[in-house]
């Protein structure tokens, strides 16, 4: 107690000691440290404030941009509304003109109409006392807007004839008109038809007469006769003939629709000339006495077994049929079903899609029947077995996959079938650019694949094994020690094609612009084509695509520098140069009959060339470009009249011939 009392007395007597005890915890702070702390906090605050200012400025810029886009869309909307109003006004004007013109036509109809001639027999022109026949019915095209666009071509001919009668260029009597006059060509009732085929469609098969024929008597109508074509002349031009009656009739009917136009001058400028060859037989005008003979000869000339009909296959115009939308990226590869209206497409979106094009029309929107998923890279090539049971896909992921080919009647929106995956061929170490099934799959159960690893591999397609058969390098199937030069070790294959005339040979194109013919049984290089004529040592002149003719020892190559050349596989010599452009050729294909070759380039252009005359007869630009890419693939259907192109715009264009 004495000690405690003494301590309390000391504390009470010394107040400074208590102050020192209170300030003891603040002994670690000093003035420089406090100033440094304040400076750091100030800098952090300023940095955050600057970041906030920058973010606010960015948001203001975005708001301004969105306001500008909104105003631009509003201006576009107003402009479109104005155009719609202008079109509505124009439509009203056209309707009023049409009504007035129809009233005038009805007023003048009893004295100006010429009776039509029957298809089966020719009847004399009735007199003025006989009752006038009714106007020919015009197919309903939907509205008067279709009429103003040219759909009502029959009505246009009638209206134009009334105009000519009014201005005095066409007599209003029923006197027959010479067949060489323009008015005769525009007077559709005066043209007799045989088997549903108009003479306007068959007129290109004959040469116009050197002198106008004398007009027939007044009481007998005017007809046209198609003389038969010399069979020997046709045999000289045709080296392949496989035609069906339906295809010929459909082709002539299409041409008949294309050539019908009211104005003769405009029809001559718009009609596509489908056949350049014209026989030397002239057009003859016959009377009613020879009408039956004319019909007999015309029917004979249009029979499917006659050689004259086979002229139609020499130059077929390709008609666009439909546009398929479903892929999300460039369509790299296409392949048709061998016997059905089916199509497989491979794309850079890592998928392959199955299409049923049997009911494809110019107005239908098709959806893929099934989508094959499994690749981790772009699908660069596709193939379908001849039995229609299996399809194959090659990809950037270095794998070759086999899939079960589903029925074309599969539910489009059904559940995904995982059993479609059959096998994955693993062996390549780089991108697989192209795969090709052997054309005789009953004898050779194999598929070839070319890759950027410098090899071409042959795989067994037999369901029981599915193994690697052999590997082909630029020097053959031997080991790298057999390479003649170091340059051959660095060459990568760019395209492959089976030689149809020698089923044991495979044509391989390399980056050095050389095509080597390899025997798959011996593994030896049998021939090297002289295809490096313009090769300059850079990829700018390499070969991008090769394809072998289906029936002849011919190979066609498409080069990066725009050249398309034909080679004789037996001698290795270049026999023809089909194209010498500068746009890179991306794809090639030959029609199943071997008459037409088509190539595409990265300028979004497709060109069709007749292998008989070695001349291009049609050029189309069906796809849009994506950067410097245009059309990636083109294929003919092996048995049906279909063709397809796949573009960098992620669409597929269908055609019919």
RACOR-V395446 format. One line per field, one symbol per residue. psi: psi as a letter, one per 30 degrees, with the letter a starting at -180 (. if undefined). burial: b if it has 9 or more other C-alpha atoms within 8 Angstrom, else e. A space follows every 50 residues. Layout:
psi: ???
burial: ???
This chain:
psi: eeeeeeeeeeeefifeeeeeeegefgffkleeeeeeeeeeeeeeeeeeee eeeeeeeeeeeeeeeeeeeeeeeeeeeeeeeeeeeeeeeeeeeeeeeeee eeeeeeefefffkkklkleelkklkllfflkkllkkkkkjgelfeeeffg eieeeeeeeeeeeeeefgfkkflgkkkkffleeeffjeffkkkjhgklfe efffflkkkekklkkllegklklkkjllkkeeeeeefkgkjjkleeeeee eeeeeeeefjkekeeeeeffkkjfjfkklfklkkklafegeeeeeeeeee fgkffkfefffffejkkkkkelkkkelfakjfkkklkfflilkkkklfgg lkkkkjgegklffkjkkkelkjkfkglkjfkllklffgfklkkklfgglk kklkjlkfgkkegakkjfffjeljjkelgakjekkkkkfiffejilkkkk lfgglkkkkkgkffdhlkelkkafgagllfffkelfeffgkkkfllkkjf fjfgkkkkklfggkkkjkjfefgljekjkighegkgglffglkfklkkkf flikkkkklfggkjlkkjfefglkfkjfkhafkkkflllklefgfkkkll lgghkkkkkjfefhkkfkklifllljbgkckflkkkkfflhllkkklfgg lkkkll.
burial: eeeeeeeeeebeeeeeebeeeeeeeeeeeeeeebeeeeeeeeeeeeeeee eeeeeeeeeeeeeeeeeeeeeeeeeeeeeeeeeeeeeeeebeebbeeeee beeebeeeeeebeebebeeeebbebeeeeeeeeeeeeeeebeeeebbbee ebbbebbbbbbbebbeeeebeeeeebbbbeeebbbbbbbbbbbbeebbbb bbbbbbbebeeebeebeeebbbbbbbbbbeeeebbeebeeeebeeeebbe bbbebbeebbbbbbeebeeeeeeebeebeeebbbbbbbeebeebbebbbb bbbbebbbbbbbebbeeeebbbbbbebebbbbbbbbbbeebbbbbbbbbb bbbbbbbeebeeeeebbbbbbeeebebbbbbbbbbeebbbbbbbbbbbbb bbbbbeebebeeeeeeeeebbbeebeebebbbbbbbbbeebeeebbbbbb bbbbbbbbbbbeeeebebeebbbbbbbbeeeebeeeebbebbbbbbbbbb eebebbbbbbbbbbbbbbbbeebbbeebbbeeeebeeeeebbbbbbbbbb eebbbbbbbbbbbbbbbbbeebbbeebbeeeebbbbbbbbbbebbbbbbb bbbbbbbbbbbeeeebbbbeeebbbeeebbbbbbbbbbeeebbbbbbbbb bbbbbbb
